[in-house]
Amino acid sequence: MSILDRVLLLILALGTLAVSIFGFIVGLGVAPGWIATVANELSFYPVNVYVIVLTLIFAVIALRFIFYRIGQVDSDYVTLSGENGNIRISYDTVRDLANRTGKLIRGVQDFDTRVRSGQAGILLAVRVRVLPDIDLAELSGQIQQKVKSYVEKTCGINVERITVNITELAQTGNKSAKTWVE
């Protein structure tokens, strides 16, 4: 989400919260002066109950959007404990290691990895373009086994799961028939 999207979401949430507070006051029937005409229409039972409930719902949604980033840890690295302190390995480094290993597997033409944090390690999602006429189940097993063992051996990070998505078959290098020139 870009900065502009976040600012617009904050403005929308603050506006919704202000309208919710206004509606709550109108629903209770304690609106002063100029609001009295609007409040008069909306403050009679059962309409006032509906107004109060709706404004409370919108207020909760607005507060959720205002504070949606609080409590979320957005780490793009894995922290390991070392002898002399902590060691941070970025997800980009893990991705590069997995991509390098995956591209060396016979039958793989294109390889891309996404890294996410898991409960007891990391999760890898792999997108692969493979050469035709290869056993896809066997190739997927090789990818999972080799990438997992290499990343765990190199980084010391537990790899919980590797999801392999074979997206497409690579085009074969068939040459078109030569044209004869007379």
C-alpha positions, -999 to +999 in steps of 0.1 A: +000+000+000+015+033-010+017+064+012-011+081-008-034+052-001-026+052+036-032+090+038-065+086+020-075+057+042-067+078+073-088+108+060-117+085+052-115+068+086-113+101+105-143+115+085-163+083+092-154+086+129-166+122+130-199+114+112-203+084+136-199+107+167-223+132+152-249+104+145-244+090+180-252+124+195-282+128+172-294+093+181-293+101+218-313+132+212-289+156+229-281+176+198-277+214+204-293+243+183-289+240+146-288+202+147-322+202+164-342+199+132-322+169+120-321+154+155-359+159+157-364+135+128-339+109+138-343+109+176-377+092+178-379+055+189-371+031+170-352+052+145-328+065+172-318+029+181-310+022+145-289+054+143-270+046+174-262+010+164-251+020+129-229+048+141-213+025+167-206+000+139-191+027+117-171+041+146-155+007+153-147+002+116-131+037+114-111+030+145-099-002+130-087+015+099-070+043+119-050+019+140-046-010+115-008-010+116-005-011+154+005-045+167+017-058+134+054-065+131+065-059+095+099-076+095+116-084+063+143-104+079+149-134+102+167-129+135+190-156+148+208-156+180+246-158+177+274-161+202+281-123+202+246-110+195+218-112+170+222-120+133+197-107+108+192-124+075+170-105+051+142-122+031+159-109-001+190-129+008+170-160+014+151-155-018+184-151-038+198-183-022+166-202-030+165-188-066+201-197-072+196-233-060+163-237-079+178-226-112+205-252-110+179-281-109+177-299-142+144-291-160+139-257-145+140-227-169+127-199-147+125-198-109+112-171-085+107-173-047+086-154-022+095-155+015+071-151+044+075-157+081+059-188+096+053-198+132+086-217+136+106-205+107+100-193+072+076-203+044+087-203+008+064-200-022+081-209-055+070-201-090+086-223-116+086-224-154+097-259-165+109-275-196+084-298-214+085-336-211+096-337-175+079-355-146+064-326-127+057-344-095+093-356-093+107-322-102+085-305-075+098-330-049+134-323-060+128-285-058+114-288-023+141-311-010+171-292-025+159-257-018+149-266+018+182-283+026+203-256+010+186-227+027+186-245+061+223-254+057+234-220+045+213-197+067+205-219+097+169-210+093+141-236+097+121-239+065+086-249+075+071-254+041+078-249+004+049-245-019+058-251-056+036-235-082+044-247-117+031-218-137+039-228-173+059-249-197+088-232-214+088-229-251+109-255-269+137-244-291+122-259-323+136-242-353+111-233-381+116-250-414+141-231-437+126-213-466+141-220-499+152-191-520+155-196-557 
